[in-house]
């Protein structure tokens, strides 16, 4: 096992202090307690037992995550930029532009997250910032990220976020100009019906926005061309920058069906809607601000997708059909039976520890007796959605799908691949991470060769970037 | 400019609090002050004026970064894992493995950084963790990352880091087994001589290590095959896992030339070496621990690459040679002159704000009169190294290279692309970010078409991943 034995390790455990940076002392504050109370109302509205083990600490976790994730309301740009402006000589303007007088500075690929003001779900932001120094001074590079973070850690909308970061840097650094490009990624907003109907439903909504000040005010200026040229080196495609449309929101909660549903749902769940409004107040926001008026009902609409139901799945009476000899896709032989792989069944779920979405794909492998057709993909997709649209943990989701599929098909193997919003939108902020879980039943559990055959049938996944 | 005007913004600035998470209150503590004093000794040893503007706060910045970056010494695994173990039923072992009883759980691509115990420079760690739950319980996914962080935030060596994370999770979660794979990336250790001699000097040293406990103790077990299969989906090539060699260090400071130099340097800089030893003590380490004995001299050796020198560059008497009509590589026409691009000149430098390396490539474009040969690449590379091997900021480096090249070649454009260690190894931890700076002289400053031609000649850069 390496250099440490258990005894050494126990000694090490005693030599400790609290988590420092991760504990902001939010616990027990009135705003935190108010959010906890509101989250309990939401959990009860979902038909959940707020005292069950997995949910006991959920209200506190949600409250801390929301308060940490909106701490930007209480931060000052001046505190960050002051003391990080450094004298740096440049060139006489007739000679050229460089250093502290005109030399473009660009920092790319700064990962942030923000909360969508339309639906209260976190969204990912890849931030690219450029500025042209003037006055013979430059700013410490990390400050570009820290200032962006102040505005990301609020309830936001991509274009306003870009504008605010741009303006804050402009007044903070007083350069010749600032340019901001944001690539934003918002989880899609399925509801049970559309998800079941549309198997090709996309997981993410993407948007690219920009803002410019000073020499960047004119989007057709040469300095924009230089800036975009430097983004292209990093593979950042800037051809699709959105022009600002203040009326149409990018958030999927604001689609026509969403707007309809909000008015349908609101009367049905007034307690939940008021609970979300009280959360907004506890975060220091004004729920009557026009961009926030619909937010509580949008969030409740999203949440109700994951309502606790006692719906029984009717899986009895399923029979294998006869096989079509020409159809051998997704199959591999093993011990005279075929391993059939049903890949990339999409799912949405809601992490019960943080009330945050996790989302990804399910791969199912099973042994198919020769001469019989594989089971229909749509039935498997329905099973996946049935267990996905709940308050869940990925480990349980994996087991439940495996057990249910096994009740029809016998020996099965299930792999669930997911991105967890809770891994990016809380303290750890691990943007590239992804989680995989496995369940194996019957022959798969003691036949490594069968497992390997199934795993090899799963295509490589490229990181879900912006 | 968008939704905010300056007045609105100023009001917003007043409504603030301190940075919260980013301010750990380390300022003024005896350990911090002791490190500040030691850093002043190092700066003086480099021939620097510790009171010049760019360096005034460097001792405090270095002290805070080092103490934050080694806070793992004071953290407890129990504090993190306790309260994050959740009951989760599994399956009877005869039926299969799933959920809280045997279903493999894998979290991939967790970005961390650590400090190399051989040279005190930060290195990047991409961490992949798997565990097989037992006892009908699972751990919150983020805890795998938080526990890894406790051991990463120390002076480390990749294999020990993997072993410690593995063991800590094993005793913390009490699962059937834990597997850890780390991909580590250490900046290469040039010294002035080898850098000048070897233009193809690689920027990074890479290593892949693993550790396993319980069912993962045997590296040839089937469960390792499952785990590695799930890493492959993410493009993680695990074929090069190192077997442990406790004698040979991965750190470039421990190469044979490094060992030689350390004994040469130590007598010359006893004050600097003792200063680094005192930093180790202030971090809670024992400088006489055998892995740390050479660390102060290694760090001083690295640092001395960036000594302040008054070396004059002799560039007079340079003349263009006649052109070879068959050689037109790296050229593009513009206004009857050719724009010649000299691309990917590597550089190392040391950020004067944080005493941390930044490293990357320089691209130089200039107008070459028709019929004349381009200037030799080795001269340009020498100019780049001359300005790189100093305490620097990227903006100044860019300007200095541009001014010097311009004194020989007239109108020039310089692009510097860099990764800054200070962007990952302090609070902001922005792992994927990269910085570009531009300087333009003469015709390039008022000819956007010439700039565009030069920028287009620069090849796209793939992110420097592990």
Interface residues (C-beta under 8 A of the other chain):
Chain A: X1 X2 X3 X4 X6 X9 X10 X13 X14 X15 X16 X17 X18 X19 X20 X21 X22 X24 X53 X54 X57 X68 X71 X73 X74 X75 X76 X77 X78 X79 X80 X83 X86 X87 X88 X89 X90 X91 X95 X96 X97 X98 X99 X100 X102 X103 X104 X105 X106 X107 X108 X109 X110 X111 X133 X138 X140 X141 X142 X145 X146 X149 X159 X160 X162 X163 X164 X166 X167 X168 X170 X171 X211 X213 X217 X222 X225 X226 X229 X230 X232 X233 X234 X235 X353 X393 X394 X395 X396 X398 X399 X402 X403 X406 X414 X415 X417 X420 X422 X423 X426 X427 X428 X429 X430 X431 X432 X433 X434 X435 X436 X437 X438 X439 X440 X441 X442 X444 X445 X448 X451 X452 X455 X456 X458 X459 X460 X461 X462 X463
Chain B: X1 X2 X3 X4 X6 X9 X10 X13 X14 X15 X16 X17 X18 X19 X20 X21 X22 X24 X53 X54 X57 X68 X71 X73 X74 X75 X76 X77 X78 X79 X80 X83 X86 X87 X88 X89 X90 X91 X95 X96 X97 X98 X99 X100 X102 X103 X104 X105 X106 X107 X108 X109 X110 X111 X133 X138 X140 X141 X142 X145 X146 X149 X159 X160 X162 X163 X164 X166 X167 X168 X170 X171 X211 X213 X217 X222 X225 X226 X229 X230 X232 X233 X234 X235 X353 X393 X394 X395 X396 X398 X399 X402 X403 X406 X414 X415 X417 X420 X422 X423 X426 X427 X428 X429 X430 X431 X432 X433 X434 X435 X436 X437 X438 X439 X440 X441 X442 X444 X445 X448 X451 X452 X455 X456 X458 X459 X460 X461 X462 X463
